[in-house]
Amino acid sequence: MMYGIMAVAFIGMIIGLQKEKGGAAWGRPMAILCIIIALGAAGMKMFGGKPGGKTADINTRYQEIKGEVLGAHLAQKYAGKKALILLPPEMPVMGEQPAEPPYKGVLSGLEKALGSTVQVVGKLEPKMPDDVRAKLQAASGAGGPEDMAMMPEGQMWFNVKTLNTELEAYKGKFDILICLTSLPGVEVMGMGNVKMDPYTKLTIWPDKNVTIALAEGGINKLGRAIRDGKIVAAVTYKQQISDDAWDKEPPSDLQEAFGKRFVLITPENLTQNMAYFSTK
């Protein structure tokens, strides 16, 4: 299991560093978090003991806090609405089943805060096509996780077309899409001449009855969508995070704890947070 955790963390670190180069404010925090997870797993593998520990518990609590603050905001602003939760797309298991993924903490906090105020009509986890899964597992076995991370199939199978297909079953049944993963088509990493549809090709994008809330993913290109109210809330990592936000228990006050690592950007506070967006 530790090898699986280290491999997934390694992939996350690569993605985080690439996103940082592309101007995403959340890239470095993601890379740092993945390095911490990888080192912790390596230590457990070398010296024995149970996975997790204080650092893992702290990170899990911060993920819960992220979900709770986003959920509380949505419950306050959109009481009576119906939400569809988009989970991260399926990833192939390398070796033993890895530890519980970070989004579980976000989901727990989100559902706790939404309560019955915002009805959750479903949780959508895009499933990886069998042929893509086979290629990635082969790459993991032959060339290691770094080859797997760089394979176009691994980064591109979850695309706008895929999500549009998945959303068909929920058409007309939800008002808010709450994303616990990046929207496809927002950022493309090193894909050469491969053409990908932009997020504006999502079938829900022109639908005035559907808005979007983001718990994860790059937002530096989404300022206009937030300004126009298509994206009603977006959580991202702060640009400056103090060391104690990584190695100390979060404060008991929810908003204070959230502010240690994250910022919640909405159409109402967009002007004060323009530093999080690309000027291009």
Secondary structure, 3 states (H helix, E strand, C coil): CHHHHHHHHHHHHHHHHHHHHCCCCCHHHHHHHHHHHHHHHHHHHHHCCCCCHHHHHHHHHHHHHHHHHHHHHHHHHCCCCEEEEECCCCCCCCCCCCCCCCHHHHHHHHHHHHCCCCEEEEEECCCCCHHHHHHHHHHHHHCCHHHHHHCHHHHHCCCHHHHHHHHHHHCCCCCEEEECCCCCCCCCCCCCCCCCCCHHHCCCCCCCCCEEEECCCCCCCCHHHHHCCCEEEEEEECCCCCCHHHHCCCCCCHHHHHHHHEEEECCCCCHHHHHHCCCC
